């Protein structure tokens, strides 16, 4: 088989990354096509209620920033994410 060699176990090993890997935004997150950094306003699920993890982290950050009004229990995922990002900058986290 071209482009591969057998290791001691007899299993083929690839030599070099397939072309598809080069286009994978999870492999190359700094690329222009990255899907890892997306504006929360563009999230498909941004209108859903924030997750438990978001609620917990937002509550902690709002307490550390002495900004209790930043936490609201009924926030959507996108708004919670924006507030988390803002508070992370304020607290230096």
Buried (B, 14 or more C-beta within 10 A) or exposed (E): EEEEEEEEEEEEEEEEEEEEEEEBBEEEEEEEEEEEEEEBEEBEEBEEBBEEEBBEBBBBBBBBBEBEEBBBEEBBBBBBBBBBEBBBEBBEE
